[in-house]
Amino acid sequence: MPELPAVPLTVWSLPPVWGTPAASPFAIKLLTWLRMAGIPHQVQFLNGPPRSPTGKMPYVTLPDGTMLYDSGLIIEALGARFGVDLDGHLDARARARGHAVRRLVEEHLYFVGAWERWVPPEARAITVRDYFAYLPPGIRVVAGWVAGRAIHRNLHGQGVGRLTPDQIRAAGRADLAALASLCEGPFFLGEPSSVDATVLAFLWAIGAHPIRTALAVALADEPVLVEYVARAKARWWPDAEAIAGSPR
């Protein structure tokens, strides 16, 4: 295994929110993977627009100045760079299941969660307030408007944003029921693997919003997933409360 860096790499993200270590589930995913992989890192909170080529976060800067972006591509690049394969013990079928689960979570369930955070007015007001709490009030309003507009555009383009609220919530419940059926043991594929970084991150984010959303209620109704989240947090985030602080 290549030598790990003496100077930690830097993960750029929004600050912790609602008891989670980052506002974005993609950032929580990356931070969880880094902990699982044992790669030294530090977190730098953004105080302006992301500097990544995609204009999104999280992104990573290495000690030599190299920038990596997109959580999946970052994990792939760091795994190759440092010789880390959290899935080395999995057979081809298990790897395929992990791939399918990641797609379910990141390409559909994420958008249902984003809709719940950004579209209902009462939820959107809290999201803007807490995501951008580090900004002066006037700038916070502008940042919330820009971010909300982009989210609405993405939801419409992906398709979730074209559905009725009841249809969106039903789709989210179906996703969670499917995940509960696919969970195969104490961790998602039995033994810890990279898919746990994704599943933990997005389920944690779903349950974190101060408003008890329909998706959070559906999650609470899936004891397999509730127990999974508690188990995964205890293993990889025993210091979560100290890092993230108390929810607002």
matplotlib code that plots the C-alpha trace (Angstrom):
import matplotlib.pyplot as plt

x = [0.0, 1.4, 2.4, -0.3, 0.3, 2.1, 0.1, -3.6, -5.7, -8.4, -12.1, -14.1, -17.8, -20.5, -20.4, -22.1, -25.9, -28.6, -26.3, -24.6, -20.9, -21.9, -24.9, -24.5, -25.1, -22.4, -19.9, -21.0, -20.4, -16.9, -16.0, -17.3, -15.3, -12.1, -12.7, -13.3, -10.1, -8.0, -6.8, -5.8, -7.8, -9.0, -12.2, -12.4, -15.7, -16.7, -17.3, -18.0, -19.0, -17.3, -14.1, -14.5, -14.9, -18.4, -19.4, -20.4, -19.1, -17.5, -14.2, -10.7, -7.3, -4.2, -1.0, 0.5, -2.3, -4.2, -8.0, -10.4, -14.1, -17.3, -17.5, -17.5, -14.5, -12.7, -13.1, -12.0, -8.9, -7.9, -8.4, -6.1, -3.6, -3.3, -4.1, -7.4, -10.1, -12.9, -14.6, -11.7, -13.6, -16.7, -17.5, -18.8, -22.5, -22.0, -20.1, -23.0, -25.5, -23.5, -23.4, -27.2, -27.8, -25.6, -27.5, -30.8, -29.7, -27.7, -29.8, -33.3, -33.7, -31.4, -33.8, -36.7, -34.7, -33.7, -37.3, -38.3, -35.5, -36.0, -39.6, -42.2, -42.0, -41.6, -38.8, -37.1, -37.0, -35.2, -32.8, -31.8, -31.4, -29.2, -27.2, -26.1, -26.0, -22.3, -23.3, -24.7, -28.5, -28.7, -26.3, -27.9, -31.2, -29.4, -27.4, -30.6, -32.4, -29.6, -29.3, -33.0, -33.3, -30.6, -32.3, -35.6, -34.0, -32.2, -35.4, -37.3, -34.6, -34.2, -38.0, -38.9, -39.8, -42.5, -44.5, -47.1, -46.1, -48.0, -46.3, -42.8, -43.4, -44.7, -41.6, -39.4, -41.2, -40.8, -37.0, -36.7, -38.7, -36.4, -33.3, -34.6, -35.2, -31.7, -29.8, -28.1, -26.6, -25.1, -23.7, -25.3, -23.6, -22.9, -19.4, -18.4, -17.8, -17.8, -21.5, -21.9, -20.4, -23.2, -26.2, -25.2, -24.7, -28.1, -30.2, -28.5, -29.3, -33.0, -33.5, -31.7, -34.0, -35.7, -39.0, -40.3, -40.7, -42.6, -39.4, -38.1, -41.4, -41.0, -37.4, -38.5, -41.0, -38.1, -36.5, -33.8, -32.6, -33.0, -30.8, -28.4, -27.8, -27.3, -24.8, -22.9, -22.7, -21.4, -18.7, -17.5, -18.8, -18.6, -17.6, -20.4, -22.1, -18.8, -18.1, -21.5, -22.8, -26.5, -29.2, -30.8]
y = [0.0, 3.4, 5.7, 7.9, 11.6, 13.3, 16.5, 15.7, 16.4, 19.0, 18.4, 21.5, 21.5, 23.5, 23.5, 20.9, 21.2, 19.5, 17.1, 15.9, 16.6, 18.4, 19.9, 17.8, 14.0, 13.7, 15.3, 13.0, 10.1, 11.2, 12.0, 8.6, 6.8, 8.7, 7.5, 3.9, 4.0, 5.6, 8.4, 11.5, 14.6, 17.9, 19.8, 23.4, 25.1, 27.2, 30.9, 31.6, 29.7, 26.3, 26.5, 23.2, 23.0, 21.7, 24.5, 21.8, 20.3, 18.4, 18.7, 17.9, 19.6, 17.5, 18.7, 19.2, 21.5, 18.9, 19.3, 16.4, 16.8, 14.7, 12.4, 9.2, 10.3, 11.5, 8.1, 6.3, 8.5, 8.4, 4.6, 4.2, 6.7, 5.1, 1.5, 1.4, -1.0, -1.3, -3.9, -6.3, -9.0, -8.8, -11.2, -9.9, -10.3, -8.3, -5.6, -5.4, -5.1, -2.3, -0.5, -0.8, 0.4, 3.5, 4.3, 4.0, 6.2, 8.8, 9.0, 8.9, 8.9, 11.9, 14.0, 13.1, 14.3, 17.4, 18.1, 17.8, 20.2, 22.8, 22.9, 22.9, 26.6, 25.8, 23.3, 25.6, 28.5, 26.3, 24.9, 28.4, 29.7, 26.8, 26.0, 29.6, 30.6, 31.6, 34.4, 37.9, 37.9, 39.8, 37.6, 34.5, 35.4, 35.8, 32.5, 30.7, 32.1, 31.0, 27.6, 27.0, 28.0, 25.5, 22.7, 23.4, 23.2, 20.0, 18.4, 19.3, 18.0, 14.7, 14.2, 14.1, 17.8, 17.1, 14.8, 15.8, 16.0, 12.8, 11.0, 12.2, 11.0, 7.6, 7.2, 8.0, 5.4, 2.8, 3.5, 3.1, -0.1, -1.5, -0.5, -2.2, -5.4, -5.2, -4.8, -8.1, -8.0, -5.7, -3.6, -3.2, -6.1, -8.0, -6.9, -3.2, -2.0, 1.2, 1.2, 1.8, 5.3, 6.1, 4.5, 5.9, 9.4, 9.7, 8.0, 10.2, 13.3, 12.2, 11.9, 15.1, 17.9, 19.7, 19.3, 15.7, 15.2, 12.4, 10.7, 10.9, 9.3, 6.6, 5.9, 5.6, 3.0, 0.8, -0.6, -2.4, 0.9, 2.7, 0.1, 0.1, 3.9, 3.7, 0.9, 2.6, 5.9, 4.2, 2.5, 5.4, 8.5, 8.0, 11.6, 12.9, 15.0, 16.8, 17.5, 18.4, 20.1, 19.9, 20.3, 23.7]
z = [0.0, -1.0, 1.9, 3.2, 3.0, 6.0, 5.3, 5.2, 2.1, 2.4, 1.9, 1.0, 2.0, 3.7, 7.5, 9.6, 10.0, 12.0, 13.8, 10.6, 9.7, 6.4, 4.7, 1.6, 1.8, -0.9, 1.5, 4.3, 2.0, 1.1, 4.7, 5.8, 3.1, 4.2, 7.7, 6.6, 4.4, 7.2, 4.9, 6.9, 6.0, 7.2, 6.4, 5.2, 5.2, 2.3, 2.7, -0.9, -4.1, -4.7, -6.7, -8.4, -12.2, -11.7, -9.3, -6.8, -3.6, -2.0, -3.7, -2.5, -2.7, -2.2, -0.6, -4.1, -5.1, -7.2, -7.1, -7.3, -7.6, -7.7, -4.6, -6.7, -8.8, -5.7, -4.0, -7.1, -7.5, -3.8, -3.7, -6.7, -5.3, -1.8, -2.7, -0.8, -1.9, 0.6, -1.7, -2.1, -0.2, -2.3, -5.1, -8.5, -7.5, -4.3, -6.1, -8.6, -5.8, -4.2, -7.6, -8.0, -4.5, -5.0, -8.2, -6.3, -3.5, -5.5, -8.7, -7.2, -3.4, -3.3, -5.5, -3.3, -0.3, -2.1, -3.0, 0.7, 1.8, -0.9, -2.2, 0.6, 1.8, 5.5, 4.9, 2.4, 4.9, 7.4, 4.8, 3.6, 7.2, 8.3, 5.2, 4.9, 8.5, 8.1, 5.7, 6.5, 6.4, 3.1, 1.3, 2.8, 1.1, -2.2, -1.8, -0.8, -3.9, -6.2, -4.7, -4.6, -8.3, -9.2, -7.2, -8.8, -12.2, -11.4, -10.0, -13.1, -15.4, -13.5, -13.4, -9.7, -9.8, -12.4, -10.1, -7.6, -3.9, -3.2, -6.0, -4.9, -1.3, -2.5, -4.6, -1.6, 0.5, -2.2, -2.3, 1.4, 1.4, -1.3, 0.6, 3.7, 1.7, 0.2, 3.5, 4.1, 7.6, 10.2, 7.3, 3.9, 2.1, 5.4, 6.0, 5.7, 2.2, 0.2, -0.3, 3.4, 3.0, 0.5, 2.3, 5.7, 4.4, 2.6, 5.3, 7.9, 5.9, 5.5, 9.2, 10.1, 8.9, 11.8, 10.1, 10.3, 6.6, 5.0, 4.0, 7.6, 8.8, 6.2, 7.3, 10.9, 9.8, 8.5, 11.6, 9.6, 8.2, 11.6, 13.2, 10.3, 10.6, 14.4, 13.9, 11.1, 13.0, 16.1, 14.0, 11.9, 13.6, 17.3, 17.6, 15.4, 18.1, 19.0, 15.3, 14.1, 17.2, 18.2, 15.6, 15.4]

ax = plt.figure().add_subplot(projection="3d")
ax.plot(x, y, z, "-o")
ax.set_aspect("equal")
plt.show()
